């Protein structure tokens, strides 16, 4: 089981009018489209996806939103093969 949440429990998930989705969804979609595949093996792991989304959301939110991932899984667990 892997839970991937858009923000910490004491934070709000941020949206902007000029974006189609919120910060978390925007970076999650980009990550799953291949941007999170840092080693370019066409497999996006849980760690790769978390690192990509966390870095992007934290930066675009000026450090006001921090995605979190919990569960019982390996960092190398494949999330998607593309």
PyMOL CGO cylinders between C-alpha atoms (Angstrom):
from pymol import cmd
from pymol.cgo import CYLINDER

trace = [
    CYLINDER, 0.00, 0.00, 0.00, 1.31, 3.41, -0.97, 0.3, 1, 1, 1, 1, 1, 1,
    CYLINDER, 1.31, 3.41, -0.97, -0.37, 6.67, 0.01, 0.3, 1, 1, 1, 1, 1, 1,
    CYLINDER, -0.37, 6.67, 0.01, 0.77, 9.78, -1.84, 0.3, 1, 1, 1, 1, 1, 1,
    CYLINDER, 0.77, 9.78, -1.84, -0.73, 12.94, -0.37, 0.3, 1, 1, 1, 1, 1, 1,
    CYLINDER, -0.73, 12.94, -0.37, -0.59, 16.44, -1.78, 0.3, 1, 1, 1, 1, 1, 1,
    CYLINDER, -0.59, 16.44, -1.78, 0.47, 18.16, 1.45, 0.3, 1, 1, 1, 1, 1, 1,
    CYLINDER, 0.47, 18.16, 1.45, 1.26, 17.74, 5.12, 0.3, 1, 1, 1, 1, 1, 1,
    CYLINDER, 1.26, 17.74, 5.12, -1.71, 17.63, 7.50, 0.3, 1, 1, 1, 1, 1, 1,
    CYLINDER, -1.71, 17.63, 7.50, -1.09, 21.23, 8.64, 0.3, 1, 1, 1, 1, 1, 1,
    CYLINDER, -1.09, 21.23, 8.64, -0.86, 22.64, 5.10, 0.3, 1, 1, 1, 1, 1, 1,
    CYLINDER, -0.86, 22.64, 5.10, -3.30, 23.50, 2.34, 0.3, 1, 1, 1, 1, 1, 1,
    CYLINDER, -3.30, 23.50, 2.34, -3.01, 22.18, -1.20, 0.3, 1, 1, 1, 1, 1, 1,
    CYLINDER, -3.01, 22.18, -1.20, -2.42, 25.20, -3.41, 0.3, 1, 1, 1, 1, 1, 1,
    CYLINDER, -2.42, 25.20, -3.41, -4.02, 26.05, -6.73, 0.3, 1, 1, 1, 1, 1, 1,
    CYLINDER, -4.02, 26.05, -6.73, -3.50, 29.01, -9.05, 0.3, 1, 1, 1, 1, 1, 1,
    CYLINDER, -3.50, 29.01, -9.05, -5.97, 30.50, -11.50, 0.3, 1, 1, 1, 1, 1, 1,
    CYLINDER, -5.97, 30.50, -11.50, -3.47, 30.38, -14.36, 0.3, 1, 1, 1, 1, 1, 1,
    CYLINDER, -3.47, 30.38, -14.36, -2.96, 26.61, -13.97, 0.3, 1, 1, 1, 1, 1, 1,
    CYLINDER, -2.96, 26.61, -13.97, -5.35, 23.88, -15.09, 0.3, 1, 1, 1, 1, 1, 1,
    CYLINDER, -5.35, 23.88, -15.09, -4.72, 21.85, -11.89, 0.3, 1, 1, 1, 1, 1, 1,
    CYLINDER, -4.72, 21.85, -11.89, -3.27, 22.34, -8.45, 0.3, 1, 1, 1, 1, 1, 1,
    CYLINDER, -3.27, 22.34, -8.45, 0.47, 22.16, -7.83, 0.3, 1, 1, 1, 1, 1, 1,
    CYLINDER, 0.47, 22.16, -7.83, 0.42, 18.51, -6.73, 0.3, 1, 1, 1, 1, 1, 1,
    CYLINDER, 0.42, 18.51, -6.73, -1.66, 17.24, -9.65, 0.3, 1, 1, 1, 1, 1, 1,
    CYLINDER, -1.66, 17.24, -9.65, 0.41, 19.22, -12.14, 0.3, 1, 1, 1, 1, 1, 1,
    CYLINDER, 0.41, 19.22, -12.14, 3.68, 17.65, -10.97, 0.3, 1, 1, 1, 1, 1, 1,
    CYLINDER, 3.68, 17.65, -10.97, 2.16, 14.21, -10.49, 0.3, 1, 1, 1, 1, 1, 1,
    CYLINDER, 2.16, 14.21, -10.49, 0.97, 14.21, -14.12, 0.3, 1, 1, 1, 1, 1, 1,
    CYLINDER, 0.97, 14.21, -14.12, 4.34, 15.44, -15.38, 0.3, 1, 1, 1, 1, 1, 1,
    CYLINDER, 4.34, 15.44, -15.38, 6.14, 12.82, -13.33, 0.3, 1, 1, 1, 1, 1, 1,
    CYLINDER, 6.14, 12.82, -13.33, 3.97, 9.99, -14.64, 0.3, 1, 1, 1, 1, 1, 1,
    CYLINDER, 3.97, 9.99, -14.64, 4.53, 11.22, -18.20, 0.3, 1, 1, 1, 1, 1, 1,
    CYLINDER, 4.53, 11.22, -18.20, 8.24, 10.47, -17.84, 0.3, 1, 1, 1, 1, 1, 1,
    CYLINDER, 8.24, 10.47, -17.84, 9.80, 13.51, -16.22, 0.3, 1, 1, 1, 1, 1, 1,
    CYLINDER, 9.80, 13.51, -16.22, 10.34, 11.57, -12.97, 0.3, 1, 1, 1, 1, 1, 1,
    CYLINDER, 10.34, 11.57, -12.97, 12.33, 8.82, -14.71, 0.3, 1, 1, 1, 1, 1, 1,
    CYLINDER, 12.33, 8.82, -14.71, 15.72, 10.14, -13.64, 0.3, 1, 1, 1, 1, 1, 1,
    CYLINDER, 15.72, 10.14, -13.64, 17.72, 7.08, -14.72, 0.3, 1, 1, 1, 1, 1, 1,
    CYLINDER, 17.72, 7.08, -14.72, 15.86, 6.87, -18.07, 0.3, 1, 1, 1, 1, 1, 1,
    CYLINDER, 15.86, 6.87, -18.07, 15.10, 3.13, -17.79, 0.3, 1, 1, 1, 1, 1, 1,
    CYLINDER, 15.10, 3.13, -17.79, 11.41, 3.70, -18.67, 0.3, 1, 1, 1, 1, 1, 1,
    CYLINDER, 11.41, 3.70, -18.67, 10.32, 2.59, -15.19, 0.3, 1, 1, 1, 1, 1, 1,
    CYLINDER, 10.32, 2.59, -15.19, 9.22, 5.23, -12.70, 0.3, 1, 1, 1, 1, 1, 1,
    CYLINDER, 9.22, 5.23, -12.70, 9.74, 4.05, -9.14, 0.3, 1, 1, 1, 1, 1, 1,
    CYLINDER, 9.74, 4.05, -9.14, 8.03, 5.27, -6.01, 0.3, 1, 1, 1, 1, 1, 1,
    CYLINDER, 8.03, 5.27, -6.01, 11.17, 7.16, -4.96, 0.3, 1, 1, 1, 1, 1, 1,
    CYLINDER, 11.17, 7.16, -4.96, 11.67, 8.77, -8.37, 0.3, 1, 1, 1, 1, 1, 1,
    CYLINDER, 11.67, 8.77, -8.37, 8.06, 9.93, -8.45, 0.3, 1, 1, 1, 1, 1, 1,
    CYLINDER, 8.06, 9.93, -8.45, 8.09, 11.23, -4.89, 0.3, 1, 1, 1, 1, 1, 1,
    CYLINDER, 8.09, 11.23, -4.89, 11.38, 13.08, -5.37, 0.3, 1, 1, 1, 1, 1, 1,
    CYLINDER, 11.38, 13.08, -5.37, 10.18, 14.73, -8.60, 0.3, 1, 1, 1, 1, 1, 1,
    CYLINDER, 10.18, 14.73, -8.60, 6.78, 15.77, -7.24, 0.3, 1, 1, 1, 1, 1, 1,
    CYLINDER, 6.78, 15.77, -7.24, 8.10, 16.88, -3.85, 0.3, 1, 1, 1, 1, 1, 1,
    CYLINDER, 8.10, 16.88, -3.85, 10.84, 19.04, -5.39, 0.3, 1, 1, 1, 1, 1, 1,
    CYLINDER, 10.84, 19.04, -5.39, 8.51, 20.65, -7.93, 0.3, 1, 1, 1, 1, 1, 1,
    CYLINDER, 8.51, 20.65, -7.93, 5.65, 21.36, -5.51, 0.3, 1, 1, 1, 1, 1, 1,
    CYLINDER, 5.65, 21.36, -5.51, 7.94, 22.67, -2.79, 0.3, 1, 1, 1, 1, 1, 1,
    CYLINDER, 7.94, 22.67, -2.79, 9.62, 25.03, -5.26, 0.3, 1, 1, 1, 1, 1, 1,
    CYLINDER, 9.62, 25.03, -5.26, 6.49, 26.36, -6.99, 0.3, 1, 1, 1, 1, 1, 1,
    CYLINDER, 6.49, 26.36, -6.99, 4.73, 26.87, -3.64, 0.3, 1, 1, 1, 1, 1, 1,
    CYLINDER, 4.73, 26.87, -3.64, 7.63, 28.86, -2.17, 0.3, 1, 1, 1, 1, 1, 1,
    CYLINDER, 7.63, 28.86, -2.17, 8.09, 26.14, 0.48, 0.3, 1, 1, 1, 1, 1, 1,
    CYLINDER, 8.09, 26.14, 0.48, 4.42, 26.34, 1.61, 0.3, 1, 1, 1, 1, 1, 1,
    CYLINDER, 4.42, 26.34, 1.61, 3.31, 22.88, 0.40, 0.3, 1, 1, 1, 1, 1, 1,
    CYLINDER, 3.31, 22.88, 0.40, 5.15, 19.59, 0.91, 0.3, 1, 1, 1, 1, 1, 1,
    CYLINDER, 5.15, 19.59, 0.91, 3.76, 16.33, -0.54, 0.3, 1, 1, 1, 1, 1, 1,
    CYLINDER, 3.76, 16.33, -0.54, 4.15, 13.23, 1.61, 0.3, 1, 1, 1, 1, 1, 1,
    CYLINDER, 4.15, 13.23, 1.61, 4.29, 9.53, 0.80, 0.3, 1, 1, 1, 1, 1, 1,
    CYLINDER, 4.29, 9.53, 0.80, 3.53, 6.77, 3.33, 0.3, 1, 1, 1, 1, 1, 1,
    CYLINDER, 3.53, 6.77, 3.33, 3.12, 3.05, 3.21, 0.3, 1, 1, 1, 1, 1, 1,
    CYLINDER, 3.12, 3.05, 3.21, 4.76, -0.34, 3.25, 0.3, 1, 1, 1, 1, 1, 1,
    CYLINDER, 4.76, -0.34, 3.25, 6.69, -0.47, -0.02, 0.3, 1, 1, 1, 1, 1, 1,
    CYLINDER, 6.69, -0.47, -0.02, 10.20, -0.41, -1.40, 0.3, 1, 1, 1, 1, 1, 1,
    CYLINDER, 10.20, -0.41, -1.40, 11.66, 2.81, -2.82, 0.3, 1, 1, 1, 1, 1, 1,
    CYLINDER, 11.66, 2.81, -2.82, 12.31, 0.77, -5.98, 0.3, 1, 1, 1, 1, 1, 1,
    CYLINDER, 12.31, 0.77, -5.98, 8.68, -0.34, -6.34, 0.3, 1, 1, 1, 1, 1, 1,
    CYLINDER, 8.68, -0.34, -6.34, 7.62, 0.37, -9.94, 0.3, 1, 1, 1, 1, 1, 1,
    CYLINDER, 7.62, 0.37, -9.94, 4.73, 2.81, -10.13, 0.3, 1, 1, 1, 1, 1, 1,
    CYLINDER, 4.73, 2.81, -10.13, 4.52, 2.84, -13.92, 0.3, 1, 1, 1, 1, 1, 1,
    CYLINDER, 4.52, 2.84, -13.92, 6.39, 1.39, -16.86, 0.3, 1, 1, 1, 1, 1, 1,
    CYLINDER, 6.39, 1.39, -16.86, 6.20, 3.52, -19.96, 0.3, 1, 1, 1, 1, 1, 1,
]
cmd.load_cgo(trace, "trace")
